[in-house]
């Protein structure tokens, strides 16, 4: 059995606390990038969790994008989270809204047709930030 000194334990606790603070800062920055990008999705268009993740340099973090959007109600500036759907155009985030039909209603107000919880003509309405914003950077 290995024993550690009180100083080593304190050092470990400080390091853990610093790592947690760094992790929280990274998560805050990730969330901010998601919110900034989602605000750019044009009215009447949709994007996907994976496209947002890829555009902010985190391919494979689609679920984390969903997690961020699930918390966007805490933002002071509106984030149109209803414009982000899964890679097949399904309203997979609809349960994150106060009412289950809210996401569909918001999209329909923008002229987007929804059938069986899926965006009709998804490919035509899909907004890929890596393509759409390539002219800007």
Contact map, one row per residue, 1 for C-alpha under 8 A:
11100000000000000000000000000000000000000000000000000000000000000000000000000000000000000000000000000000000000000000000000000000000000000
11110000000000000000000000000000000000000000000000000000000000000000000000000000000000000000000000000000000000000000000000000000000000000
11111000000000000000000000000000000000000000000000000000000000000000000000000000000000000000000000000000000000000000000000000000000000000
01111101100000000000000000000000000000000000000000000000000000000000000000000000000000000000000000000000000000000000000000000000000000000
00111111100000000000000000000000000000000000000000000000000000000000000000000000000000000000000000000000000000000000000000000000000000000
00011111110000000000000000000000000000000000000000000000000000000000000000000000000000000000000000000000000000000000000000000000000000000
00001111111000000000000000000000000000000000000000000000000000000000000000000000000000000000000000000000000000000000000000000000000000000
00011111111100000000000000000000000000000000000000000000000000000000000000000000000000000000000000000000000000000000000000000000000000000
00011111111110000000000000000000000000000000000000000000000000000000000000000000000000000000000000000000000000000000000000000000000000000
00000111111111000000000000000000000000000000000000000000000000000000000000000000000000000000000000000000000000000000000000000000000000000
00000011111111100000000000000000000000000000000000000000000000000000000000000000000000000000000000000000000000000000000000000000000000000
00000001111111110000000000000000000000000000000000000000000000000000000000000000000000000000000000000000000000000000000000000000000000000
00000000111111111000000000000000000000000000000000000000000000000000000000000000000000000000000000000000000000000000000000000000000000000
00000000011111111100000000000000000000000000000000000000000000000000000000000000000000000000000000000000000000000000000000000000000000000
00000000001111111110000000000000000000000000000000000000000000000000000000000000000000000000000000000000000000000000000000000000000000000
00000000000111111111000000000000000000000000000000000000000000000000000000000000000000000000000000000000000000000000000000000000000000000
00000000000011111111100000000000000000000000000000000000000000000000000000000000000000000000000000000000000000000000000000000000000000000
00000000000001111111110000000000000000000000000000000000000000000000000000000000000000000000000000000000000000000000000000000000000000000
00000000000000111111111000000000000000000000000000000000000000000000000000000000000000000000000000000000000000000000000000000000000000000
00000000000000011111111100000000000000000000000000000000000000000000000000000000000000000000000000000000000000000000000000000000000000000
00000000000000001111111110000000000000000000000000000000000000000000000000000000000000000000000000000000000000000000000000000000000000000
00000000000000000111111111000000000000000000000000000000000000000000000000000000000000000000000000000000000000000000000000000000000000000
00000000000000000011111111100000000000000000000000000000000000000000000000000000000000000000000000000000000000000000000000000000000000000
00000000000000000001111111110000000000000000000000000000000000000000000000000000000000000000000000000000000000000000000000000000000000000
00000000000000000000111111111000000000000000000000000000000000000000000000000000000000000000000000000000000000000000000000000000000000000
00000000000000000000011111111100000000000000000000000000000000000000000000000000000000000000000000000000000000000000000000000000000000000
00000000000000000000001111111110000000000000000000000000000000000000000000000000000000000000000000000000000000000000000000000000000000000
00000000000000000000000111111111000000000000000000000000000000000000000000000000000000000000000000000000000000000000000000000000000000000
00000000000000000000000011111111100000000000000000000000000000000000000000000000000000000000000000000000000000000000000000000000000000000
00000000000000000000000001111111110000000000000000000000000000000000000000000000000000000000000000000000000000000000000000000000000000000
00000000000000000000000000111111111000000000000000000000000000001001100000000000000000000000000000000000000000000000000000000000000000000
00000000000000000000000000011111111100000000000000000000000000000000000000000000000000000000000000000000000000000000000000000000000000000
00000000000000000000000000001111111110000000000000000001000000000000000000000000000000000000000000000000000000000000000000000000000000000
00000000000000000000000000000111111111000000000000011001000000001001100000000000000000000000000000000000000000000000000000000000000000000
00000000000000000000000000000011111111100000000000000000000000000000100100000010000000000000000000000000000000000000000000000000000000000
00000000000000000000000000000001111111110000000000000000000000000000000000000000000000000000000000000000000000000000000000000000000000000
00000000000000000000000000000000111111111000000000010000000000000000000000000000000000000000000000000000000000000000000000000000100000000
00000000000000000000000000000000011111111000000000010000000000000000000000000011101100000000000000000000000000000000000000000000000000000
00000000000000000000000000000000001111111000000000000000000000000000000000000111000000000000000000000000000000000000000000000000000000000
00000000000000000000000000000000000111111100000000000000000000000000000000000000000000000000000000000000000000000000000000000000000000000
00000000000000000000000000000000000011111110111000000000000000000000000000000000001000000000000000000000000000000000000000000010000000000
00000000000000000000000000000000000000011111110000000000000000000000000000000000000000000000000000000000000000000000000000000010000000000
00000000000000000000000000000000000000001111100000000000000000000000000000000000000000000000000000000000000001000000000000000000000000000
00000000000000000000000000000000000000000111110000000000000000000000000000000000000000000000000000000000001001110000000000001000000000000
00000000000000000000000000000000000000001111111000000000000000000000000000000000001000000000000000000000000000010000000000001110000000000
00000000000000000000000000000000000000001101111100000000000000000000000000000000001110000000000000000000000000000000000001001110000000000
00000000000000000000000000000000000000001000111110110000000000000000000000000000001110000000000000000000000000000000000000000111000000000
00000000000000000000000000000000000000000000011111110000000000000000000000000000000111101000000000000000000000000000000000000100000000000
00000000000000000000000000000000000000000000001111111000000001101100000000000000000111100000000000000000000000000000000000000000000000000
00000000000000000000000000000000000000000000000111111100001111001000000000000000000001100000000000000000000000000000000000000000000000000
00000000000000000000000000000000000000000000001111111110001001000000000000000000000000000000000000000000000000000000000000000001110000000
00000000000000000000000000000000010011000000001111111111000001001000000000000000000000000000000000000000000000000000000000000001100000000
00000000000000000000000000000000010000000000000011111111111111001000000000000000000000000000000000000000000000000000000000000000000000000
00000000000000000000000000000000000000000000000001111111111110000000000000000000000000000000000000000000000000000000000000000000010000000
00000000000000000000000000000000000000000000000000111111111000000000000000000000000000000000000000000000000000000000000000000000110000000
00000000000000000000000000000000110000000000000000011111110000000000000000000000000000000000000000000000000000000000000000000000000000000
00000000000000000000000000000000000000000000000000001111111000000000000000000000000000000000000000000000000000000000000000000000000000000
00000000000000000000000000000000000000000000000000001111111110000000000000000000000000000000000000000000000000000000000000000000000000000
00000000000000000000000000000000000000000000000001101110111111000000000000000000000000000000000000000000000000000000000000000000000000000
00000000000000000000000000000000000000000000000001001100011111000000000000000000000000000000000000000000000000000000000000000000000000000
00000000000000000000000000000000000000000000000001001100011111111000000000000000000000000000000000000000000000000000000000000000000000000
00000000000000000000000000000000000000000000000011111000001111111100000000000000000000000000000000000000000000000000000000000000000000000
00000000000000000000000000000000000000000000000010000000000011111110000000000000000000000000000000000000000000000000000000000000000000000
00000000000000000000000000000000000000000000000000000000000011111111000000000000000000000000000000000000000000000000000000000000000000000
00000000000000000000000000000010010000000000000011011000000011111111100000000000000000000000000000000000000000000000000000000000000000000
00000000000000000000000000000000000000000000000010000000000001111111110000000000000000000000100000000000000000000000000000000000000000000
00000000000000000000000000000000000000000000000000000000000000111111111000000000000000000000000000000000000000000000000000000000000000000
00000000000000000000000000000010010000000000000000000000000000011111111100000000000000000000000000000000000000000000000000000000000000000
00000000000000000000000000000010011000000000000000000000000000001111111100000000100000000000000000000000000000000000000000000000000000000
00000000000000000000000000000000000000000000000000000000000000000111111110000000000000000000100100000000000000000000000000000000000000000
00000000000000000000000000000000000000000000000000000000000000000011111111000000000000000000000000000000000000000000000000000000000000000
00000000000000000000000000000000001000000000000000000000000000000001111111100010100000000000000000000000000000000000000000000000000000000
00000000000000000000000000000000000000000000000000000000000000000000011111110110000000000000000000000000000000000000000000000000000000000
00000000000000000000000000000000000000000000000000000000000000000000001111110000000000000000000000000000000000000000000000000000000000000
00000000000000000000000000000000000000000000000000000000000000000000000111111110000000000000000000000000000000000000000000000000000000000
00000000000000000000000000000000000000000000000000000000000000000000000011111100000000000000000000000000000000000000000000000000000000000
00000000000000000000000000000000000000000000000000000000000000000000000000111110000000000000000000000000000000000000000000000000000000000
00000000000000000000000000000000000000100000000000000000000000000000000010111111000000000000000000000000000000000000000000000000000000000
00000000000000000000000000000000001001100000000000000000000000000000000110101111100000000000000000000000000000000000000000000000000000000
00000000000000000000000000000000000001100000000000000000000000000000000000000111111000000000000000000000000000000000000000000000000000000
00000000000000000000000000000000000001000000000000000000000000000000100100000011111100000000000000000000000000000000000000000000000000000
00000000000000000000000000000000000000000000000000000000000000000000000000000001111110000000110000000011011000000000000000000000000000000
00000000000000000000000000000000000001001000111000000000000000000000000000000001111110000000000000000000001000000000000000000000000000000
00000000000000000000000000000000000001000000011110000000000000000000000000000000111111000010100000000000000000000000000000000000000000000
00000000000000000000000000000000000000000000011110000000000000000000000000000000011111111111100000000000000000000000000000000000000000000
00000000000000000000000000000000000000000000000111000000000000000000000000000000000111111111000000000000000000000000000000000000000000000
00000000000000000000000000000000000000000000000111000000000000000000000000000000000011111100000000000000000000000000000000000000000000000
00000000000000000000000000000000000000000000000000000000000000000000000000000000000011111100000000000000000000000000010001000000000000000
00000000000000000000000000000000000000000000000100000000000000000000000000000000000011111110000000000000000000000000011101000000000000000
00000000000000000000000000000000000000000000000000000000000000000000000000000000000011111111000000000000000000000000111000000000000000000
00000000000000000000000000000000000000000000000000000000000000000000000000000000000111001111110000000011000000000000111000000000000000000
00000000000000000000000000000000000000000000000000000000000000000000000000000000000011000111111000000000000000000000000000000000000000000
00000000000000000000000000000000000000000000000000000000000000000100010000000000010110000011111110000010000000000000000000000000000000000
00000000000000000000000000000000000000000000000000000000000000000000000000000000010000000011111110011111000000000000000000000000000000000
00000000000000000000000000000000000000000000000000000000000000000000000000000000000000000001111111110000000000000000000000000000000000000
00000000000000000000000000000000000000000000000000000000000000000000010000000000000000000000111111010000000000000000000000000000000000000
00000000000000000000000000000000000000000000000000000000000000000000000000000000000000000000111111110110000000000000000000000000000000000
00000000000000000000000000000000000000000000000000000000000000000000000000000000000000000000001111110100000000000000000000000000000000000
00000000000000000000000000000000000000000000000000000000000000000000000000000000000000000000001011111100000000000000000000000000000000000
00000000000000000000000000000000000000000000000000000000000000000000000000000000000000000000011111111110000000000000000000000000000000000
00000000000000000000000000000000000000000000000000000000000000000000000000000000000000000000010000111111100000000000000000000000000000000
00000000000000000000000000000000000000000000000000000000000000000000000000000000000000000000010011111111110000000000000000000000000000000
00000000000000000000000000000000000000000000000000000000000000000000000000000000010000000010110010011111111000000000000000000000000000000
00000000000000000000000000000000000000000000000000000000000000000000000000000000010000000010010000001111111100000100100000000000000000000
00000000000000000000000000000000000000000000000000000000000000000000000000000000000000000000000000001111111110000000000000000000000000000
00000000000000000000000000000000000000000000000000000000000000000000000000000000010000000000000000000111111111000000000000000000000000000
00000000000000000000000000000000000000000001000000000000000000000000000000000000011000000000000000000011111111111100000000000000000000000
00000000000000000000000000000000000000000000000000000000000000000000000000000000000000000000000000000001111111111100000000000000000000000
00000000000000000000000000000000000000000000000000000000000000000000000000000000000000000000000000000000111111110000000000000000000000000
00000000000000000000000000000000000000000011000000000000000000000000000000000000000000000000000000000000011111110000000000000000000000000
00000000000000000000000000000000000000000001000000000000000000000000000000000000000000000000000000000000001111111000000000000000000000000
00000000000000000000000000000000000000000001100000000000000000000000000000000000000000000000000000000000001111111100001100000000000000000
00000000000000000000000000000000000000000000000000000000000000000000000000000000000000000000000000000000001100111110001100000000000000000
00000000000000000000000000000000000000000000000000000000000000000000000000000000000000000000000000000001001100011111111100000000000000000
00000000000000000000000000000000000000000000000000000000000000000000000000000000000000000000000000000000000000001111111100000000000000000
00000000000000000000000000000000000000000000000000000000000000000000000000000000000000000000000000000000000000000111110000000000000000000
00000000000000000000000000000000000000000000000000000000000000000000000000000000000000000110000000000001000000000111111000000000000000000
00000000000000000000000000000000000000000000000000000000000000000000000000000000000000011110000000000000000000000111111100000000000000000
00000000000000000000000000000000000000000000000000000000000000000000000000000000000000001110000000000000000000011110111111000000000000000
00000000000000000000000000000000000000000000000000000000000000000000000000000000000000001000000000000000000000011110011111000000000000000
00000000000000000000000000000000000000000000000000000000000000000000000000000000000000000000000000000000000000000000001111111000000000000
00000000000000000000000000000000000000000000010000000000000000000000000000000000000000011000000000000000000000000000001111111100000000000
00000000000000000000000000000000000000000000000000000000000000000000000000000000000000000000000000000000000000000000000011111100000000000
00000000000000000000000000000000000000000000000000000000000000000000000000000000000000000000000000000000000000000000000011111100000000000
00000000000000000000000000000000000000000001110000000000000000000000000000000000000000000000000000000000000000000000000011111110000000000
00000000000000000000000000000000000000000000111100000000000000000000000000000000000000000000000000000000000000000000000001111111000000000
00000000000000000000000000000000000000001100111000000000000000000000000000000000000000000000000000000000000000000000000000001111100100000
00000000000000000000000000000000000000000000001000110000000000000000000000000000000000000000000000000000000000000000000000000111111100000
00000000000000000000000000000000000010000000000000110010000000000000000000000000000000000000000000000000000000000000000000000011111111000
00000000000000000000000000000000000000000000000000100110000000000000000000000000000000000000000000000000000000000000000000000001111111000
00000000000000000000000000000000000000000000000000000000000000000000000000000000000000000000000000000000000000000000000000000001111111000
00000000000000000000000000000000000000000000000000000000000000000000000000000000000000000000000000000000000000000000000000000011111111100
00000000000000000000000000000000000000000000000000000000000000000000000000000000000000000000000000000000000000000000000000000000111111111
00000000000000000000000000000000000000000000000000000000000000000000000000000000000000000000000000000000000000000000000000000000111111111
00000000000000000000000000000000000000000000000000000000000000000000000000000000000000000000000000000000000000000000000000000000000111111
00000000000000000000000000000000000000000000000000000000000000000000000000000000000000000000000000000000000000000000000000000000000011111
00000000000000000000000000000000000000000000000000000000000000000000000000000000000000000000000000000000000000000000000000000000000011111
